[in-house]
């Protein structure tokens, strides 16, 4: 999967901060508000995501066959910040999601060579081709919510985050980043796999 988005998260299993685990949802509220300002401030979240992430890139690719570097940088920064937030919320790390990069949580985009490695017309219907990916991804999200609930109890009591929960949560994050990279950020033309890995 060299042409897919790579997501790397250093999961903390031992010596977890039990107090932050117990109140993780409440501690996340400021970050939720910040992300809301970028991704959900419109009446329809999907409309703003489409306008910010996808349409400018698709237009640039179709009209000029170029992926503007400033759009790539912006999309990369937002995706990486969202990944830090989700990793914190799903208990993968105790590091509060910072506005700056964190070496423990990184998202690596494939090299698009300014758009030359991307098909010029595929951005017009990638979102449609990704419908099966959304359905499978929804199943993974439900599985992750259940496992995170049990992991939350275990971690709050023992201070140790279970390996099995980390594998499922990390796999789901990686999966959705690949889907998002294919259908919305448009950094690859390679169809993502359905596997959690």
N, C-alpha and C positions, 0 to 999 in steps of 0.2 A: 504494500500500500504506500509506495513512495510518493504517489501523486495525491495523497489524502492529507487532511489536517492531522497532525500528531498532537496528542494531549499527554502531558507528563505531569503527574501529581505525586509528590512524595508524601505517602500516607503515614500519619503518626499513629502507631498502635499502642505503645506503652506510655505510662505516666501522663495520662490525659488529665486536663483540668476539669474536674468533676463539676465545679460551679458553673463554668461557661457552657458545659454540655447541657446542664439542666435548664439554662435560660437562653439557649442558642437562638431560638426563634425571636425572642424579644431583643436580643443584642443585634440581630440582623436588620431591625426596622430602619435605621438610618441608611443602610446600604440599599434596602428595597426602595426607599424614597429616591435616592440618587439614581438608581437604575430606572425607576419609573419616569424620571425626568427625561431620560434618553429614549426609552423604548416603548413607553405606554402612555404618554401624555395625551395622545389623541383619543377620540371617542373609541376608535377601534385600534387595538394594539397592532394587529396585523397590518393595518394601513400604514402606520408610522414605520414599522419595521420594513415594509416594502419600499416606502419612500426613502428611508435612510440607507438601508443596506443594499437593496437589490436594483431598483430602477436606475439610479445614476450609473451603476456599473454596467448593467445590461445595455443601456443606451450608448455608453462609451464603447463597449465591445462591438455592438451591432454597427454603429455608425463609423467608428474609426479603427476598430479592432485593437483597442488599447485599454488596459486596465490602469486608470490613473493612480499613481503612487500614493497620493494623499488620501484617496478613498481606501486603498489597501491598508494604509497605516491606521486610519480611523477604524475601519471594520475589525482589524486585528486587535487594536487596543480595547474596543468594546467587548469583543468575544473573549479575550483573555481576562478582562475584569469580571465578566459574567461567570467565567469558569472558576475564578478565585472565590467568588461569592457562593456558588453552588457547592464547591468543595468544602467551604466552611459550614454551610447550612446542613450538608449531609454528613457532617462530623469527620470528614477525611483529614482535617487539619484543625489545630487550635489557633492558627495564624489568622487574625482578623483581616478581611479582604482590604488590602491597601489600594490606594489610587495608582500607585507606582508598581512596576513589575516586581514579582516575587519569584526568586529562582526555584522555589519549591513547587510552584504551579506555573506551568508554561504551556502555551499553545504555539505550535510551529506550523506555519503555512507553507504549502509547496511553492516552489519558484514558478511564477506565472510569466516571467520574462516580459513584463510590461503588457501582457495579454497575448503575446505571440503564440504561447503554448495552448491557448484556449480556442475552442471553436467559436466562430463569429455568431452563429445563429442559434446555438443550443441554449443560451440564456433565456430565450423567449419561451421555452417550454420545460425547463428543468424542474420547476416547481410542480408541474403536472406529473412528470416521470417519477417524482419522489413520493407520490401518494402512498405506495406500499411501505415505504420507509417510515412515514408518519405513523401508520397503523402499528407496525412492529415496535416503533419507538414508544408509543403510548403504553403498550404492554410492558416494556422495560421500565417505564416511569412508575407504573403501579407496583411492579416487583420491587423497585428501589425504595418506594415509600414504605412498603411493608418491612423490608429488611432493615431500613434505617430506624424504624420504630423499635424493633427488637434490639438493634445495635445501640440505640439511645439508652434503653434500660440497662443493658449490660455495661455500657461505658460509664453511666452515671453511678452504678453500684460498685464496679470493680476498678474503674480507672483505666481499663484496657479496651481498645476498640477491636472487635473481632475481624479476623482476616477475611472470612467469607463475605461479610457485609461490605468490606472495602473493595473486594473484587467486583461485586455486583454494581456498587455505586460508581466506581471508577469506569467500569465497562459502559455503563449508561451514559456517563458524561462524554466519554470518547465517541460513542455511537452518535449522540446528538450533535457533537461538534463536527463530525464527518458529514452528517446530513446537512447541517447548516452551511458548511463550507461548500457543499455541492449545489444545494438548491437556492441559497440566499446570498452568501458572500461570494459565490461564483469563482472560487479559486481552483476548481478542478472540474474536469469533464469525466473523470473516472467515477462510475457508479459505486457508491459505498456498499460494503458488505453488510449483511444483516446480523452479523455475529457481534457478541459483546467481547471486545478485546481491546 
